[in-house]
Amino acid sequence: MKFISTNRKSPAATAKTAVMTGLAPDGGLYLPAQMPALPGSLSEGLEHAAFSEVCFETSSLFLKEECPAAELRSIAEDLSRFEPVLKPLSGNSFVLELFHGPTLAFKDYGARFMAHLMSFFNRGENTELTILVATSGDTGSAVASGFHLVPGIRVVILYPSQKVSPLQEKQLTTLGGNISALEILGTFDDCQRLAKEAFLDIELASRLRLTSANSINIARLIPQSFYFIYAAALLKRLHGRRHEPVVFSVPSGNFGNLTGGIIAKRLGLAASKFIAATNANDVVVNYLKTGQFKPRASVRTLSNAMDVGNPSNFVRLLELYHHDHRQMNADIFGAAFDDEQTKQCIRDVFKSCHYPLDPHGAVGCLGLSAFLGTAASGCAGIVCETAHPGKFIEVMQETIPGAVALPPILAEVLSKEKSSVVLDPQFEELKAFLLS
């Protein structure tokens, strides 16, 4: 399996090169050169598939020539310790809980998969691997947890000061060891820009082994296809929905999760539509409506993990759809919602279903409702619930008082001491830190 750059100005890369460098030499993002098909054991017997089998078979399509089957099975078994849970919401609507991992967010799947894979590819190396990651919330804590104390690897996390929740900040600033947190006096887009500048800097490339753990790295996207495939199995096995078209509503910020869903569809997942549900940071929704992509500075919202004004994975979506606006619209429906709508959805769903959606899941639920209002009847709609509501305890207590308790794992992290390095959003400051 080879991987090609979205800019198409770099040679095709092996999986190891794509994973260990993150960004292609021409500044593009890697995608599989061709999309293989799911094996018959999944496409025909999906209803009976275990999550570990979905993880193993799907990852093997991309990695079996460079990573032994025993290693991939070990990774699959690790991910299956916090497999997704599908719960009915109301009528034909379901919620896919992706927050049962160690940091209570869907990014645990990608981060732990990547940590295992990079650790395998890094064996035998004499110099340290530096992982640089920008986060708008949950990515940083998931990466910090996944790579904590992994030998031969150090992690540097960039996050926007005062623009992540207190819990998220504690999760990514309290581990210590091989994890460093850089508190950037700017926005997530500043963090993402700084990271991209670092990957393209010639001096850093000559002095450091530098890679990314953001969703610009293909090793984050591969595992984000697993749970879409598994959700279709659960829908058939547990809820008897064998014939209805399946629609996924994906809370979207940097658009890695939605791109993972589109990859699953290209592999053979029978999903009739994906919904790009966003908050006020709606540049992709506007593209779907107008055909014009106009990135802009991000604005702060309650669903902070989606506060992205220039989503990096949009170039992958363009490549997957051959830069054809109509083709993309055929698969993806977009809708954006403000904070008041988000809070009202949390209240309404809790009142009618007694289910506490976090702010991101609420945006996903609003997206599904908006799509169902335009679609023919008979769809089974799945909302991706990407984080435990306890991670946004202040919002939840204000919106549905007393409905959500702080999970013990989060209460414990709140008692720990924050350790971060404050930097201005200037590349020379980041470069000096990395070389120090």
Number of C-alpha atoms within 10 A of each C-alpha: 17 18 23 21 24 20 16 14 13 14 13 19 19 17 23 20 15 24 25 25 21 27 23 27 15 14 18 20 25 27 24 20 13 13 16 14 16 21 15 9 14 22 17 11 11 21 20 15 18 15 24 21 19 25 26 23 21 26 23 18 17 19 20 17 12 13 17 12 16 10 15 22 18 14 21 23 17 16 21 18 13 17 20 24 16 22 18 16 19 12 8 15 18 22 25 23 23 23 23 19 21 18 26 24 23 26 29 29 31 28 26 24 26 26 23 19 20 20 16 14 17 18 10 8 9 8 11 14 20 19 22 23 26 27 25 26 26 27 27 29 27 28 29 32 21 22 23 18 16 16 13 16 20 20 26 22 27 30 31 25 16 13 22 23 21 15 20 24 26 21 24 31 24 21 21 15 11 17 21 21 24 23 22 26 18 17 24 31 24 22 26 23 17 23 22 20 15 21 21 15 12 10 11 17 14 9 10 14 16 22 23 25 32 28 27 26 25 28 27 27 26 29 28 28 26 26 25 27 27 26 25 23 24 23 21 16 15 11 13 11 17 14 10 17 15 22 24 28 30 29 31 29 29 24 25 25 28 28 24 22 25 23 23 26 22 17 20 17 22 16 21 16 21 27 26 27 32 29 29 20 26 26 23 28 22 17 16 20 15 10 16 12 15 12 16 14 14 20 16 19 17 20 28 21 26 27 29 29 22 23 23 22 21 18 16 22 20 15 16 18 15 11 14 13 16 12 13 17 17 12 16 20 20 24 24 23 18 15 16 10 15 26 21 15 23 26 20 16 17 15 12 10 11 13 18 22 27 27 30 30 29 28 34 34 30 25 27 26 16 17 21 17 10 8 10 8 11 12 18 22 28 29 28 28 30 27 25 26 25 23 22 23 21 14 18 23 14 10 16 17 13 9 15 18 13 14 14 10 11 17 13 11 19 17 10 13 11 16 17 20 12 15 18 14 20 15 19 12 12 21 17 10 13 16 10 6
